[in-house]
Amino acid sequence: MADNAFKSFAFVITKTASAYRSLLAKTFALKGYGEITPDYWIVLEQLWIEDNLSLGLLANKTHKDPASISRIIEGMAKKGLVKKVKDASDSRFSNVVLTKKGTELQDKILPIVDEFYTEATRGLNPIEVKELVRMLEHVFTNTNRE
């Protein structure tokens, strides 16, 4: 790939991710949910799908490193969105569970995210959005080798 094309690709991916996170945070704040950061949203989304996850599994599902997910969970716990509970099968470990407040946010936050998604993909038809997601997942897979 030509040097300019590589710089352009890297620049577009980086600026898009940054703008998306920034506008999502601003949107939450404008709708009265300024305590919800994009990182909190990612964790909430996973816990709404499957609650009571270990920190390791949550880190894996959100593609966050263990130190980052620990900081995120601590912040969410301070805001009353989640709590840590001892794992039923091994009390040396803790799992993350939603609080009532964290659970109740789902019905309030999902419409905001849906509206945000609609605005972010304005001008793209559903097939283009599906293809964009497929291509980004492909790039992610290629760059997430450990």
CORLIN-V647948 format. One record per residue. N is the residue number from 1. RES is the residue in one letter. SS is DSSP state (h for helix, s for strand, l for the rest). Layout:
n={N & N}
res={RES & RES}
ss={SS & SS}
This chain:
n={1 & 2 & 3 & 4 & 5 & 6 & 7 & 8 & 9 & 10 & 11 & 12 & 13 & 14 & 15 & 16 & 17 & 18 & 19 & 20 & 21 & 22 & 23 & 24 & 25 & 26 & 27 & 28 & 29 & 30 & 31 & 32 & 33 & 34 & 35 & 36 & 37 & 38 & 39 & 40 & 41 & 42 & 43 & 44 & 45 & 46 & 47 & 48 & 49 & 50 & 51 & 52 & 53 & 54 & 55 & 56 & 57 & 58 & 59 & 60 & 61 & 62 & 63 & 64 & 65 & 66 & 67 & 68 & 69 & 70 & 71 & 72 & 73 & 74 & 75 & 76 & 77 & 78 & 79 & 80 & 81 & 82 & 83 & 84 & 85 & 86 & 87 & 88 & 89 & 90 & 91 & 92 & 93 & 94 & 95 & 96 & 97 & 98 & 99 & 100 & 101 & 102 & 103 & 104 & 105 & 106 & 107 & 108 & 109 & 110 & 111 & 112 & 113 & 114 & 115 & 116 & 117 & 118 & 119 & 120 & 121 & 122 & 123 & 124 & 125 & 126 & 127 & 128 & 129 & 130 & 131 & 132 & 133 & 134 & 135 & 136 & 137 & 138 & 139 & 140 & 141 & 142 & 143 & 144 & 145 & 146}
res={M & A & D & N & A & F & K & S & F & A & F & V & I & T & K & T & A & S & A & Y & R & S & L & L & A & K & T & F & A & L & K & G & Y & G & E & I & T & P & D & Y & W & I & V & L & E & Q & L & W & I & E & D & N & L & S & L & G & L & L & A & N & K & T & H & K & D & P & A & S & I & S & R & I & I & E & G & M & A & K & K & G & L & V & K & K & V & K & D & A & S & D & S & R & F & S & N & V & V & L & T & K & K & G & T & E & L & Q & D & K & I & L & P & I & V & D & E & F & Y & T & E & A & T & R & G & L & N & P & I & E & V & K & E & L & V & R & M & L & E & H & V & F & T & N & T & N & R & E}
ss={l & l & h & h & h & h & h & h & h & h & h & h & h & h & h & h & h & h & h & h & h & h & h & h & h & h & h & h & h & h & l & l & l & l & l & l & l & h & h & h & h & h & h & h & h & h & h & h & h & l & l & l & s & s & h & h & h & h & h & h & h & h & l & l & l & h & h & h & h & h & h & h & h & h & h & h & h & h & l & l & l & s & s & s & s & s & l & l & l & l & l & l & l & s & s & s & s & s & l & h & h & h & h & h & h & h & h & h & h & h & h & h & h & h & h & h & h & h & h & h & l & l & l & l & l & h & h & h & h & h & h & h & h & h & h & h & h & h & h & h & h & h & h & l & l & l}
